[in-house]
Amino acid sequence: MNLGGNIFSSMVSESSEPDYSTDIQKTLLTIKGDSAKIEGKLTISKSIEIDCEIHGEIVVDGQLIIQQSGYVNADVKTIDATVNGVYEGNMEATGNVQITQNGKVNGNIKTDSLIIEKGGVFSGNVTRISNVAYEKKNELESEIEKELEVIEEVKYKEEKAEEIKVEEPGEAAEEKDEDTLEL
């Protein structure tokens, strides 16, 4: 399910006309309903505010807000996330993740910025995105160093092989005659 448009509700300016002149909107999509339940994969082009139950996978190119009565059990990739309700699953957020005083999170989070307000509950593991990239970079550098060592070893062996060239007997005698001084 791809929800990139104005399917449920969207923010509008103070006039009755939508304001398309600004690209910055707090929330593009709001899903509400005490008994509403959504299952599947959601791909959101901007931001989403959830005030119902969602299971599955969510990809958001903006901000994810889980309201106080919202419950999300999904793997999430987003830029920013605010949890006022309940979240369970694995989340990767390139921006900020905030767990408010009413928020409850049970799962793993990859982010460089995690804020847990007093009263907020978090149970799981946190991994810094920059550390993951740093570890991958170190692994790659280590592999490159190993390859360079092999290349250097091959070059060394080739150089030694050239030094140990077998000399022809005639050449060796001529060189010896030139070095000797006769009286």
PyMOL commands that set and color helices and strands:
alter all, ss='L'
color gray80, all
select helices_A, chain A and resi 129-163+169-179
alter helices_A, ss='H'
color red, helices_A
select strands_A, chain A and resi 29-44+48-60+63-66+71-78+80-83+86-93+96-99+104-110+113-116+121-127
alter strands_A, ss='S'
color yellow, strands_A
deselect
rebuild
show_as cartoon
